[in-house]
Amino acid sequence: MAHDRTAFKKYIHQMIQDEWREEGEKGLHQLLERGREFQLADVLTGGGAVLFPHAAIARCGHQSAAAVHAALDSGSDRVLAVGVLHALSDEMEAARVRVAQGSDPSKEELWGIQGPGLQGHAHWESEFSLLHFQKLWETEIKRRKIKAPELIMRYPFWLEENRSNFLT
């Protein structure tokens, strides 16, 4: 069954906008307050990482908010947020299928990391995996009335199940 990836991208982005509208500023602030419960800044200052899901904001926004607080409370002047690059184009899906059928992922043109400021492909521009994090980041920066640390966003396109090969 063929998928209309353009329609799916529009749908998912509209759904996210609707979620934000439904939460409103008050709801986003409540999610940010719930996120304070986790106290994860020490994880980052100790050299660790904070992972969070990218599902509906009402279900897991407090987890994204915990990551926002950890990053801001860590005192870092630069924050790296790593999302996931979903196969939202026919080209990306074809590459994913080829690799699933045994093709070498490192030979695929799309294999690698995308993001703002990087040359190459721009599939990341329609990616949704970090949108809730970004929205909560911007909301908390505004709420705290602080200068934001540099936020670097990156989106790996893995193409394979054995992700350890991606780094070699």
PyMOL commands that place a pseudoatom at each C-alpha (Angstrom):
pseudoatom trace, name=CA, resn=MET, resi=1, chain=A, elem=C, hetatm=0, pos=[0.000, 0.000, 0.000]
pseudoatom trace, name=CA, resn=ALA, resi=2, chain=A, elem=C, hetatm=0, pos=[1.454, 3.356, -1.047]
pseudoatom trace, name=CA, resn=HIS, resi=3, chain=A, elem=C, hetatm=0, pos=[1.620, 6.134, 1.518]
pseudoatom trace, name=CA, resn=ASP, resi=4, chain=A, elem=C, hetatm=0, pos=[0.937, 9.783, 0.783]
pseudoatom trace, name=CA, resn=ARG, resi=5, chain=A, elem=C, hetatm=0, pos=[3.906, 11.195, 2.690]
pseudoatom trace, name=CA, resn=THR, resi=6, chain=A, elem=C, hetatm=0, pos=[3.083, 14.800, 1.805]
pseudoatom trace, name=CA, resn=ALA, resi=7, chain=A, elem=C, hetatm=0, pos=[-0.399, 14.425, 3.277]
pseudoatom trace, name=CA, resn=PHE, resi=8, chain=A, elem=C, hetatm=0, pos=[1.056, 12.684, 6.344]
pseudoatom trace, name=CA, resn=LYS, resi=9, chain=A, elem=C, hetatm=0, pos=[3.525, 15.541, 6.945]
pseudoatom trace, name=CA, resn=LYS, resi=10, chain=A, elem=C, hetatm=0, pos=[0.697, 18.075, 6.729]
pseudoatom trace, name=CA, resn=TYR, resi=11, chain=A, elem=C, hetatm=0, pos=[-1.445, 15.955, 9.033]
pseudoatom trace, name=CA, resn=ILE, resi=12, chain=A, elem=C, hetatm=0, pos=[1.234, 15.485, 11.703]
pseudoatom trace, name=CA, resn=HIS, resi=13, chain=A, elem=C, hetatm=0, pos=[2.220, 19.166, 11.711]
pseudoatom trace, name=CA, resn=GLN, resi=14, chain=A, elem=C, hetatm=0, pos=[-1.436, 20.223, 11.936]
pseudoatom trace, name=CA, resn=MET, resi=15, chain=A, elem=C, hetatm=0, pos=[-1.989, 17.745, 14.762]
pseudoatom trace, name=CA, resn=ILE, resi=16, chain=A, elem=C, hetatm=0, pos=[0.965, 19.229, 16.667]
pseudoatom trace, name=CA, resn=GLN, resi=17, chain=A, elem=C, hetatm=0, pos=[-0.327, 22.774, 16.156]
pseudoatom trace, name=CA, resn=ASP, resi=18, chain=A, elem=C, hetatm=0, pos=[-3.741, 21.625, 17.384]
pseudoatom trace, name=CA, resn=GLU, resi=19, chain=A, elem=C, hetatm=0, pos=[-2.153, 20.046, 20.478]
pseudoatom trace, name=CA, resn=TRP, resi=20, chain=A, elem=C, hetatm=0, pos=[-0.358, 23.305, 21.298]
pseudoatom trace, name=CA, resn=ARG, resi=21, chain=A, elem=C, hetatm=0, pos=[-3.535, 25.310, 20.772]
pseudoatom trace, name=CA, resn=GLU, resi=22, chain=A, elem=C, hetatm=0, pos=[-5.449, 22.888, 23.005]
pseudoatom trace, name=CA, resn=GLU, resi=23, chain=A, elem=C, hetatm=0, pos=[-2.819, 23.138, 25.764]
pseudoatom trace, name=CA, resn=GLY, resi=24, chain=A, elem=C, hetatm=0, pos=[-2.573, 26.906, 25.483]
pseudoatom trace, name=CA, resn=GLU, resi=25, chain=A, elem=C, hetatm=0, pos=[0.024, 28.892, 27.379]
pseudoatom trace, name=CA, resn=LYS, resi=26, chain=A, elem=C, hetatm=0, pos=[-1.406, 27.771, 30.713]
pseudoatom trace, name=CA, resn=GLY, resi=27, chain=A, elem=C, hetatm=0, pos=[-1.198, 24.099, 29.743]
pseudoatom trace, name=CA, resn=LEU, resi=28, chain=A, elem=C, hetatm=0, pos=[2.372, 24.474, 28.487]
pseudoatom trace, name=CA, resn=HIS, resi=29, chain=A, elem=C, hetatm=0, pos=[3.318, 26.118, 31.790]
pseudoatom trace, name=CA, resn=GLN, resi=30, chain=A, elem=C, hetatm=0, pos=[1.693, 23.235, 33.674]
pseudoatom trace, name=CA, resn=LEU, resi=31, chain=A, elem=C, hetatm=0, pos=[3.721, 20.732, 31.645]
pseudoatom trace, name=CA, resn=LEU, resi=32, chain=A, elem=C, hetatm=0, pos=[6.858, 22.709, 32.400]
pseudoatom trace, name=CA, resn=GLU, resi=33, chain=A, elem=C, hetatm=0, pos=[6.017, 22.653, 36.116]
pseudoatom trace, name=CA, resn=ARG, resi=34, chain=A, elem=C, hetatm=0, pos=[5.501, 18.880, 36.005]
pseudoatom trace, name=CA, resn=GLY, resi=35, chain=A, elem=C, hetatm=0, pos=[8.866, 18.583, 34.277]
pseudoatom trace, name=CA, resn=ARG, resi=36, chain=A, elem=C, hetatm=0, pos=[10.580, 20.195, 37.272]
pseudoatom trace, name=CA, resn=GLU, resi=37, chain=A, elem=C, hetatm=0, pos=[9.869, 17.054, 39.317]
pseudoatom trace, name=CA, resn=PHE, resi=38, chain=A, elem=C, hetatm=0, pos=[12.650, 15.129, 37.592]
pseudoatom trace, name=CA, resn=GLN, resi=39, chain=A, elem=C, hetatm=0, pos=[15.695, 17.289, 38.526]
pseudoatom trace, name=CA, resn=LEU, resi=40, chain=A, elem=C, hetatm=0, pos=[18.010, 16.057, 35.746]
pseudoatom trace, name=CA, resn=ALA, resi=41, chain=A, elem=C, hetatm=0, pos=[20.531, 18.904, 35.427]
pseudoatom trace, name=CA, resn=ASP, resi=42, chain=A, elem=C, hetatm=0, pos=[23.153, 16.879, 37.331]
pseudoatom trace, name=CA, resn=VAL, resi=43, chain=A, elem=C, hetatm=0, pos=[22.879, 14.153, 34.705]
pseudoatom trace, name=CA, resn=LEU, resi=44, chain=A, elem=C, hetatm=0, pos=[24.010, 16.635, 32.070]
pseudoatom trace, name=CA, resn=THR, resi=45, chain=A, elem=C, hetatm=0, pos=[26.674, 18.344, 34.164]
pseudoatom trace, name=CA, resn=GLY, resi=46, chain=A, elem=C, hetatm=0, pos=[28.026, 14.876, 34.940]
pseudoatom trace, name=CA, resn=GLY, resi=47, chain=A, elem=C, hetatm=0, pos=[28.473, 14.148, 31.237]
pseudoatom trace, name=CA, resn=GLY, resi=48, chain=A, elem=C, hetatm=0, pos=[25.274, 12.179, 30.702]
pseudoatom trace, name=CA, resn=ALA, resi=49, chain=A, elem=C, hetatm=0, pos=[22.358, 12.581, 28.344]
pseudoatom trace, name=CA, resn=VAL, resi=50, chain=A, elem=C, hetatm=0, pos=[18.615, 12.977, 28.830]
pseudoatom trace, name=CA, resn=LEU, resi=51, chain=A, elem=C, hetatm=0, pos=[16.282, 11.024, 26.557]
pseudoatom trace, name=CA, resn=PHE, resi=52, chain=A, elem=C, hetatm=0, pos=[12.607, 11.806, 26.040]
pseudoatom trace, name=CA, resn=PRO, resi=53, chain=A, elem=C, hetatm=0, pos=[9.789, 10.571, 23.780]
pseudoatom trace, name=CA, resn=HIS, resi=54, chain=A, elem=C, hetatm=0, pos=[8.210, 12.548, 20.964]
pseudoatom trace, name=CA, resn=ALA, resi=55, chain=A, elem=C, hetatm=0, pos=[4.580, 11.462, 21.198]
pseudoatom trace, name=CA, resn=ALA, resi=56, chain=A, elem=C, hetatm=0, pos=[1.530, 13.588, 22.030]
pseudoatom trace, name=CA, resn=ILE, resi=57, chain=A, elem=C, hetatm=0, pos=[2.410, 16.549, 24.230]
pseudoatom trace, name=CA, resn=ALA, resi=58, chain=A, elem=C, hetatm=0, pos=[-0.459, 15.837, 26.642]
pseudoatom trace, name=CA, resn=ARG, resi=59, chain=A, elem=C, hetatm=0, pos=[0.965, 12.360, 27.327]
pseudoatom trace, name=CA, resn=CYS, resi=60, chain=A, elem=C, hetatm=0, pos=[4.687, 13.015, 27.486]
pseudoatom trace, name=CA, resn=GLY, resi=61, chain=A, elem=C, hetatm=0, pos=[5.204, 16.766, 27.344]
pseudoatom trace, name=CA, resn=HIS, resi=62, chain=A, elem=C, hetatm=0, pos=[6.293, 16.764, 30.982]
pseudoatom trace, name=CA, resn=GLN, resi=63, chain=A, elem=C, hetatm=0, pos=[9.172, 14.465, 29.993]
pseudoatom trace, name=CA, resn=SER, resi=64, chain=A, elem=C, hetatm=0, pos=[10.250, 16.862, 27.252]
pseudoatom trace, name=CA, resn=ALA, resi=65, chain=A, elem=C, hetatm=0, pos=[9.870, 19.658, 29.808]
pseudoatom trace, name=CA, resn=ALA, resi=66, chain=A, elem=C, hetatm=0, pos=[12.211, 17.783, 32.162]
pseudoatom trace, name=CA, resn=ALA, resi=67, chain=A, elem=C, hetatm=0, pos=[14.812, 17.766, 29.386]
pseudoatom trace, name=CA, resn=VAL, resi=68, chain=A, elem=C, hetatm=0, pos=[14.294, 21.501, 28.852]
pseudoatom trace, name=CA, resn=HIS, resi=69, chain=A, elem=C, hetatm=0, pos=[14.822, 22.198, 32.558]
pseudoatom trace, name=CA, resn=ALA, resi=70, chain=A, elem=C, hetatm=0, pos=[17.870, 19.923, 32.684]
pseudoatom trace, name=CA, resn=ALA, resi=71, chain=A, elem=C, hetatm=0, pos=[19.467, 21.762, 29.776]
pseudoatom trace, name=CA, resn=LEU, resi=72, chain=A, elem=C, hetatm=0, pos=[18.697, 25.217, 31.138]
pseudoatom trace, name=CA, resn=ASP, resi=73, chain=A, elem=C, hetatm=0, pos=[19.580, 24.375, 34.741]
pseudoatom trace, name=CA, resn=SER, resi=74, chain=A, elem=C, hetatm=0, pos=[22.867, 22.724, 33.766]
pseudoatom trace, name=CA, resn=GLY, resi=75, chain=A, elem=C, hetatm=0, pos=[24.459, 26.104, 33.110]
pseudoatom trace, name=CA, resn=SER, resi=76, chain=A, elem=C, hetatm=0, pos=[25.668, 25.016, 29.679]
pseudoatom trace, name=CA, resn=ASP, resi=77, chain=A, elem=C, hetatm=0, pos=[26.042, 27.682, 27.036]
pseudoatom trace, name=CA, resn=ARG, resi=78, chain=A, elem=C, hetatm=0, pos=[25.373, 25.126, 24.279]
pseudoatom trace, name=CA, resn=VAL, resi=79, chain=A, elem=C, hetatm=0, pos=[22.759, 22.355, 24.147]
pseudoatom trace, name=CA, resn=LEU, resi=80, chain=A, elem=C, hetatm=0, pos=[22.655, 19.491, 21.656]
pseudoatom trace, name=CA, resn=ALA, resi=81, chain=A, elem=C, hetatm=0, pos=[19.185, 18.090, 20.964]
pseudoatom trace, name=CA, resn=VAL, resi=82, chain=A, elem=C, hetatm=0, pos=[19.162, 14.945, 18.839]
pseudoatom trace, name=CA, resn=GLY, resi=83, chain=A, elem=C, hetatm=0, pos=[15.885, 14.024, 17.208]
pseudoatom trace, name=CA, resn=VAL, resi=84, chain=A, elem=C, hetatm=0, pos=[15.109, 11.253, 14.810]
pseudoatom trace, name=CA, resn=LEU, resi=85, chain=A, elem=C, hetatm=0, pos=[14.676, 11.708, 11.086]
pseudoatom trace, name=CA, resn=HIS, resi=86, chain=A, elem=C, hetatm=0, pos=[11.584, 9.792, 10.019]
pseudoatom trace, name=CA, resn=ALA, resi=87, chain=A, elem=C, hetatm=0, pos=[11.252, 8.623, 6.413]
pseudoatom trace, name=CA, resn=LEU, resi=88, chain=A, elem=C, hetatm=0, pos=[8.843, 11.391, 5.435]
pseudoatom trace, name=CA, resn=SER, resi=89, chain=A, elem=C, hetatm=0, pos=[9.686, 11.400, 1.741]
pseudoatom trace, name=CA, resn=ASP, resi=90, chain=A, elem=C, hetatm=0, pos=[9.482, 8.705, -0.906]
pseudoatom trace, name=CA, resn=GLU, resi=91, chain=A, elem=C, hetatm=0, pos=[13.240, 9.070, -1.398]
pseudoatom trace, name=CA, resn=MET, resi=92, chain=A, elem=C, hetatm=0, pos=[13.913, 8.413, 2.286]
pseudoatom trace, name=CA, resn=GLU, resi=93, chain=A, elem=C, hetatm=0, pos=[11.511, 5.489, 2.432]
pseudoatom trace, name=CA, resn=ALA, resi=94, chain=A, elem=C, hetatm=0, pos=[13.094, 3.931, -0.657]
pseudoatom trace, name=CA, resn=ALA, resi=95, chain=A, elem=C, hetatm=0, pos=[16.522, 4.160, 1.013]
pseudoatom trace, name=CA, resn=ARG, resi=96, chain=A, elem=C, hetatm=0, pos=[15.132, 2.590, 4.177]
pseudoatom trace, name=CA, resn=VAL, resi=97, chain=A, elem=C, hetatm=0, pos=[13.597, -0.275, 2.188]
pseudoatom trace, name=CA, resn=ARG, resi=98, chain=A, elem=C, hetatm=0, pos=[16.820, -0.896, 0.247]
pseudoatom trace, name=CA, resn=VAL, resi=99, chain=A, elem=C, hetatm=0, pos=[18.758, -1.175, 3.499]
pseudoatom trace, name=CA, resn=ALA, resi=100, chain=A, elem=C, hetatm=0, pos=[16.110, -3.473, 4.997]
pseudoatom trace, name=CA, resn=GLN, resi=101, chain=A, elem=C, hetatm=0, pos=[16.630, -5.679, 1.946]
pseudoatom trace, name=CA, resn=GLY, resi=102, chain=A, elem=C, hetatm=0, pos=[20.382, -5.864, 2.527]
pseudoatom trace, name=CA, resn=SER, resi=103, chain=A, elem=C, hetatm=0, pos=[21.893, -2.765, 0.921]
pseudoatom trace, name=CA, resn=ASP, resi=104, chain=A, elem=C, hetatm=0, pos=[24.870, -1.161, 2.701]
pseudoatom trace, name=CA, resn=PRO, resi=105, chain=A, elem=C, hetatm=0, pos=[23.513, 1.904, 4.574]
pseudoatom trace, name=CA, resn=SER, resi=106, chain=A, elem=C, hetatm=0, pos=[26.819, 3.763, 4.305]
pseudoatom trace, name=CA, resn=LYS, resi=107, chain=A, elem=C, hetatm=0, pos=[26.412, 3.729, 0.514]
pseudoatom trace, name=CA, resn=GLU, resi=108, chain=A, elem=C, hetatm=0, pos=[23.068, 5.499, 0.681]
pseudoatom trace, name=CA, resn=GLU, resi=109, chain=A, elem=C, hetatm=0, pos=[23.157, 9.181, -0.261]
pseudoatom trace, name=CA, resn=LEU, resi=110, chain=A, elem=C, hetatm=0, pos=[20.771, 10.109, 2.575]
pseudoatom trace, name=CA, resn=TRP, resi=111, chain=A, elem=C, hetatm=0, pos=[22.646, 8.218, 5.308]
pseudoatom trace, name=CA, resn=GLY, resi=112, chain=A, elem=C, hetatm=0, pos=[23.982, 10.627, 7.876]
pseudoatom trace, name=CA, resn=ILE, resi=113, chain=A, elem=C, hetatm=0, pos=[23.063, 13.575, 10.033]
pseudoatom trace, name=CA, resn=GLN, resi=114, chain=A, elem=C, hetatm=0, pos=[21.005, 16.572, 8.975]
pseudoatom trace, name=CA, resn=GLY, resi=115, chain=A, elem=C, hetatm=0, pos=[20.114, 19.773, 10.762]
pseudoatom trace, name=CA, resn=PRO, resi=116, chain=A, elem=C, hetatm=0, pos=[20.166, 23.567, 10.781]
pseudoatom trace, name=CA, resn=GLY, resi=117, chain=A, elem=C, hetatm=0, pos=[23.490, 24.963, 9.642]
pseudoatom trace, name=CA, resn=LEU, resi=118, chain=A, elem=C, hetatm=0, pos=[24.651, 21.746, 7.990]
pseudoatom trace, name=CA, resn=GLN, resi=119, chain=A, elem=C, hetatm=0, pos=[25.168, 21.477, 4.272]
pseudoatom trace, name=CA, resn=GLY, resi=120, chain=A, elem=C, hetatm=0, pos=[23.456, 18.738, 2.348]
pseudoatom trace, name=CA, resn=HIS, resi=121, chain=A, elem=C, hetatm=0, pos=[19.928, 17.463, 2.574]
pseudoatom trace, name=CA, resn=ALA, resi=122, chain=A, elem=C, hetatm=0, pos=[17.164, 19.427, 4.261]
pseudoatom trace, name=CA, resn=HIS, resi=123, chain=A, elem=C, hetatm=0, pos=[14.654, 16.677, 5.069]
pseudoatom trace, name=CA, resn=TRP, resi=124, chain=A, elem=C, hetatm=0, pos=[14.966, 17.744, 8.708]
pseudoatom trace, name=CA, resn=GLU, resi=125, chain=A, elem=C, hetatm=0, pos=[12.944, 20.870, 7.905]
pseudoatom trace, name=CA, resn=SER, resi=126, chain=A, elem=C, hetatm=0, pos=[9.719, 18.831, 7.883]
pseudoatom trace, name=CA, resn=GLU, resi=127, chain=A, elem=C, hetatm=0, pos=[10.718, 16.584, 10.813]
pseudoatom trace, name=CA, resn=PHE, resi=128, chain=A, elem=C, hetatm=0, pos=[8.532, 16.615, 13.914]
pseudoatom trace, name=CA, resn=SER, resi=129, chain=A, elem=C, hetatm=0, pos=[10.526, 14.697, 16.539]
pseudoatom trace, name=CA, resn=LEU, resi=130, chain=A, elem=C, hetatm=0, pos=[11.868, 17.802, 18.309]
pseudoatom trace, name=CA, resn=LEU, resi=131, chain=A, elem=C, hetatm=0, pos=[8.919, 20.150, 17.810]
pseudoatom trace, name=CA, resn=HIS, resi=132, chain=A, elem=C, hetatm=0, pos=[7.450, 19.695, 21.309]
pseudoatom trace, name=CA, resn=PHE, resi=133, chain=A, elem=C, hetatm=0, pos=[10.912, 20.114, 22.842]
pseudoatom trace, name=CA, resn=GLN, resi=134, chain=A, elem=C, hetatm=0, pos=[11.401, 23.317, 20.814]
pseudoatom trace, name=CA, resn=LYS, resi=135, chain=A, elem=C, hetatm=0, pos=[8.000, 24.692, 21.818]
pseudoatom trace, name=CA, resn=LEU, resi=136, chain=A, elem=C, hetatm=0, pos=[8.636, 24.007, 25.508]
pseudoatom trace, name=CA, resn=TRP, resi=137, chain=A, elem=C, hetatm=0, pos=[12.199, 25.368, 25.196]
pseudoatom trace, name=CA, resn=GLU, resi=138, chain=A, elem=C, hetatm=0, pos=[10.939, 28.643, 23.722]
pseudoatom trace, name=CA, resn=THR, resi=139, chain=A, elem=C, hetatm=0, pos=[8.121, 28.860, 26.279]
pseudoatom trace, name=CA, resn=GLU, resi=140, chain=A, elem=C, hetatm=0, pos=[10.481, 28.314, 29.216]
pseudoatom trace, name=CA, resn=ILE, resi=141, chain=A, elem=C, hetatm=0, pos=[13.103, 30.757, 27.884]
pseudoatom trace, name=CA, resn=LYS, resi=142, chain=A, elem=C, hetatm=0, pos=[10.373, 33.389, 27.639]
pseudoatom trace, name=CA, resn=ARG, resi=143, chain=A, elem=C, hetatm=0, pos=[8.966, 32.482, 31.046]
pseudoatom trace, name=CA, resn=ARG, resi=144, chain=A, elem=C, hetatm=0, pos=[12.380, 32.691, 32.742]
pseudoatom trace, name=CA, resn=LYS, resi=145, chain=A, elem=C, hetatm=0, pos=[13.240, 35.869, 30.817]
pseudoatom trace, name=CA, resn=ILE, resi=146, chain=A, elem=C, hetatm=0, pos=[16.748, 34.598, 30.120]
pseudoatom trace, name=CA, resn=LYS, resi=147, chain=A, elem=C, hetatm=0, pos=[19.138, 34.548, 27.209]
pseudoatom trace, name=CA, resn=ALA, resi=148, chain=A, elem=C, hetatm=0, pos=[18.869, 31.112, 25.682]
pseudoatom trace, name=CA, resn=PRO, resi=149, chain=A, elem=C, hetatm=0, pos=[21.903, 28.868, 25.435]
pseudoatom trace, name=CA, resn=GLU, resi=150, chain=A, elem=C, hetatm=0, pos=[22.796, 27.956, 21.865]
pseudoatom trace, name=CA, resn=LEU, resi=151, chain=A, elem=C, hetatm=0, pos=[20.469, 25.136, 20.801]
pseudoatom trace, name=CA, resn=ILE, resi=152, chain=A, elem=C, hetatm=0, pos=[21.978, 22.795, 18.219]
pseudoatom trace, name=CA, resn=MET, resi=153, chain=A, elem=C, hetatm=0, pos=[19.487, 20.390, 16.676]
pseudoatom trace, name=CA, resn=ARG, resi=154, chain=A, elem=C, hetatm=0, pos=[20.591, 17.316, 14.767]
pseudoatom trace, name=CA, resn=TYR, resi=155, chain=A, elem=C, hetatm=0, pos=[18.632, 14.588, 13.039]
pseudoatom trace, name=CA, resn=PRO, resi=156, chain=A, elem=C, hetatm=0, pos=[20.364, 11.308, 12.182]
pseudoatom trace, name=CA, resn=PHE, resi=157, chain=A, elem=C, hetatm=0, pos=[18.884, 9.210, 9.395]
pseudoatom trace, name=CA, resn=TRP, resi=158, chain=A, elem=C, hetatm=0, pos=[19.907, 5.753, 10.610]
pseudoatom trace, name=CA, resn=LEU, resi=159, chain=A, elem=C, hetatm=0, pos=[18.490, 3.507, 7.874]
pseudoatom trace, name=CA, resn=GLU, resi=160, chain=A, elem=C, hetatm=0, pos=[19.200, 0.316, 9.786]
pseudoatom trace, name=CA, resn=GLU, resi=161, chain=A, elem=C, hetatm=0, pos=[18.361, -1.588, 12.927]
pseudoatom trace, name=CA, resn=ASN, resi=162, chain=A, elem=C, hetatm=0, pos=[21.984, -1.981, 14.085]
pseudoatom trace, name=CA, resn=ARG, resi=163, chain=A, elem=C, hetatm=0, pos=[22.611, 1.633, 15.007]
pseudoatom trace, name=CA, resn=SER, resi=164, chain=A, elem=C, hetatm=0, pos=[26.115, 0.923, 16.325]
pseudoatom trace, name=CA, resn=ASN, resi=165, chain=A, elem=C, hetatm=0, pos=[27.266, 0.783, 12.686]
pseudoatom trace, name=CA, resn=PHE, resi=166, chain=A, elem=C, hetatm=0, pos=[26.199, 4.398, 12.233]
pseudoatom trace, name=CA, resn=LEU, resi=167, chain=A, elem=C, hetatm=0, pos=[29.146, 5.690, 14.227]
pseudoatom trace, name=CA, resn=THR, resi=168, chain=A, elem=C, hetatm=0, pos=[31.835, 3.606, 12.528]
for i in range(1, 168): cmd.bond("trace and resi %d" % i, "trace and resi %d" % (i + 1))
show_as sticks, trace
zoom trace
